[in-house]
Amino acid sequence: MDETRTGRQAEGFREDGGLGEQSLGTLVSEFIEQGRHLLRAEFTLARTEMRSEARKAAAGGGMVAAGGVVLFLGAMALVAFLVIALAGVMPLWASALLVTVLLIAAGAGIAAVGAKRLKAVHAPRKTIQTLKEDSQWASTTMRSAKSQMHGHA
């Protein structure tokens, strides 16, 4: 009978049937390994979400830049042509004003579409949510391990 007790104690069991220090060490080791795995998964998720959001930001930024280019090129090339063409049917100052208003409206419209797309870019919501859940899980697990360690010490 003594041999059975000694063997069980060597395997990490106490005489009263509870877990000994070796099992607690195994629990902590498992906890650390699961934490590492979880961190890797979180980084992968964050990277995926950030790539997706970066693509959206690039598209929106491209639209804003395109709107700016249209405003600039339009102001340079078309203004002179349209002002001269309209000067035949209205006073020169009126033709210049009409062309200016039309170009500003077109450029502002394109830039507004780009700005709207930029507003659709969000923080990595899924990653933030899972990190909160992981933090709660880690806290609960560590509290449980501590109480088990203090309860069986």
C-alpha positions, 0 to 999 in steps of 0.5 A: 500500500505504501508503494502505491502512495509513493508512486502516486505522489511521484506522478504529482498526486497528493495523498488526499487525491488532489493535484500536486505541484507537478500538475500545477506546473503542467497547467501553467506550462499549458497556459503559457503554450496556449497563450503563445498560440493565441497571440500568434492567431491574434497577430495573424487576424490583426494583419489580415484586418489591417491589410483589408483596411489599408486597401480601402484607405489606399482606394479612398486616398487614390480617389482624393488624389484623382479629384485633386489632379482633375481640379488642377489639370482642369483648371490649367487646360480647360479654363483657357479654352472654355473661357475663350469659347464662351466669350463669344456668347457672353462677356469675358468675365461671365464666361471665366466665372461659369467655367471656374464654378463648373470645375470646382463643382466637379473636383469637389464631387470627386474629392467628396467620394474619395473622402467618403471611402476613407471614412469607411476605413475602420480599426481592426474590430474583430481583433480588438474584440478577441483580444478583450475576450482573450484578456478575460480568459487569461485573467480567469485562468490565472485566478483559477491557477492561483486559487488552486495553488493556494488551496492545495499548498 
